[in-house]
């Protein structure tokens, strides 16, 4: 079955500390992988995506993620967290073209809190 | 680029009434749009896939007669919640496929529906 697992429901990180949010997926075809961020009461903003090529992808706001096929993982990282990074983070997997039945499958999300 | 808007951002209605939510791709054409539903502290659940000029494809368990979707143009899809009931209260988010990278979904800011 196709699924996305984000093992950590809630993470608290000190401002300035490094961050890693975990994401594991189960997908039959070659996955297209995404990380989105959602602030309270807002829609989703795309942080980064992986389609092919270099397995380390850079995104906006200083985020990066590494695709590891052998581990079926696509973990999100940031070297130094800012208070404004506090939000809900979603990992998602999809297929090419987003065709019906193969639209994005989301993980349950990880809530990031940033302490001062 | 790749901006998706939703209107209204928030709506409160009485039980039994119908509510229409609009999703627009502002600076690109989207042949495919998706409608998601998000419960508090939960992930996004795909409701339906909307293709311009054709009938929407609904996910299992989603009542197509209750959640009417119309994708009349390449920049507009609408979701109408008919005869709304309190259990329909939720956060509805649309996304549009395209904007130069056809395998990326761009999300609207969401609509908070409260049915009294």
Interface residues (C-beta under 8 A of the other chain):
Chain A: X32 X34 X36 X41 X42 X43 X44 X45 X46 X49 X51 X90 X94 X96 X97 X98 X99 X100 X101 X103 X104 X106 X107 X108 X109
Chain B: X4 X6 X32 X34 X42 X43 X44 X46 X49 X51 X57 X91 X93 X95 X97 X101 X102 X103 X104 X105 X106 X107 X108 X109 X110 X112
